[in-house]
Amino acid sequence: MTATEKAKVSGSARVSGSARVSGSAWVYGSARVYGSALVSGSALVSGSARVSGSAWVSDHMVVDRLDGLVVAGPVGSEDRQVTAAWDYRRREICVRAGCWYGSLTELSARIKPGGGSGWDDDAAKRFRRQYGAVIELAALIPEPDVWPDPPDVGVVAVDGAG
């Protein structure tokens, strides 16, 4: 387990194996992060959440329950592991696919022909179906039980002001 910079692991939360917590991410409550999972940026993992395998919970993602994220892969032309969860700043489900991060709507637009994916070969149809399946499954992720507002993590107020 590695925790770096301002990253926090508190309460009865556990990070084990080669899992990492970095940036200003916070793992707390009874959450578990293990395997080769990464929690980074200003992400929050709490409650009964389990983040494992090759999951990458990043940016402002919040996972507070067992069904609070979707991890799929390999997906697309680069065989990426894709992680989807709610973003507490944007108040929508977002996807991390390698260096790309965006909403389900943005991903849907990106994978369309001419949408910037760069896919123009025979495999493009398969890649679009794979990401389409990720979008459909991710759309089922329930909202967090409580929108987080922890101290010193830079979370906006619940009403969107701030």
N, C-alpha and C positions, 0 to 999 in steps of 0.2 A: 504494500500500500504506500502510495506517495501522496502527500498533501503539500502544496507549494503556495508561495506568495501569501495572499490573504485568505486562502481557502480555509473552510472550517468543517470539522466533523464534531458533532456534539450530541448530547443526550445519550441514548443507548444505540445510536446509529453505528454501523460497522462498515469499514472499507477493507477489503482483503484481496489476497491474490496479487495480481499485477495491476489491479484497478488503480486509477489516479483521480485525484480531485485537485483542480488547479484554478488559477485566476482568483476571483472572489466568490467562487461557487461555495455552496453550503449544503452539507448533508446532515440531517438532524432527525430527531424523533426516533422511531424504530426502523428507519430505512436501512437498506443493505445495498452496497455497491461491491461487485466482485467480478471475477474473471478478468478480462482485459478491458472492462468498461472504462469510459472517461467521462467525468463530469467537469465542465469547464465554463469559462466566461462568468456570468452572473447567475448560472443555473441553480435551481433549488430542488433538492430531493428530500422528501420527508414522509411522515406517516408510515403506511405499510408498503411503500414503494420498494421494488426490487429492480435494480439496474444491473445487467450482467452481459456476459458474452462480449460482443463487439459494439455494444451500444455507445453512442456519443451524445450525451445530454449536454447541450451547449447554449450559448448566448443567454437568453432570458427564459429558457424552458423551465417548466415547473412540473414535477412528477410527485404526486402525493398518495398514490394508491397503486395496487397491483396492476390494474388495467389502465394506468395513466400514460402509457407510451406504447408505440409499435416499433419493433426493430425487424428489418427484413434485409435479406441479401444472400448471395450477391445479386445486385440489380444494375441494369444498364450496361453501357459500353465499357465501363471501367470496373465492373464487378464490385460496386460499392456496397458497403453496409449502410443502410439508411435508417435513421431514427426520426420518429415523429412524436411530438408532444405539444401541449399548450404552451404558448409564449405569454408570460404574465404582463408584459408591456403592451404587446400588440392585441392581446385578448382574442387570439385565434390560434388554430393548430398550425405549427410550423414544422418544417422538415430540414434535417441536416443530412446532406449527401456529399461526403467529402468536404471540399471547401465551399460548396454552395449551401446557402441557408435562405429559406423563404417560406411563404404560406402555401397552403394547398392550392389556392387560386393561382399563385405565381408559378407553382410547379406545373399545374395543368396547362397554363399558357406556354411554358417553356418546352414541354414535350410535344406540342403540336407541330406539324410540318411548318417550317419557317419560323419556329418559335425560339430559336437560339440554341437548340441542343447540339446542332452540328451533325445530326444523324442523317445520312443520305444514302446509306447502303441497304442491302437486303435485310440486315438485322434490325433496322430502325423500327419496324412494326413490332418485333418482339420486345424491344426496349420500351416502347410506348405502352405496351400491354403490361409490362412489369411495373412501371411507375404508376400506371393507371390503377393497378391492383393495390399498390401502396396507398394511393390517394383514397380509394374506397374504404380500405381498412382503417386508415388514420382518421377518417371522418367520423368513425364510431367511438373515438376516445372521449369519455365523458369529461366535462369541465372539472377542474379541481374542486374538492369539497369546500375549500376556503381559498379565496385569492390571497396570496401571501403579501405581507407587508412587514417583513422582518427588519430590524434595525441595521443600519450601515451596509445594506446591500444595494441601495439605489433603486428601490422599487417605487413605482408611481403609485399615487393614491388610488383606491378602489374606484372612485368616480372618474378616473382618467386625468384629473387635474394634478399638477405637481411635478 
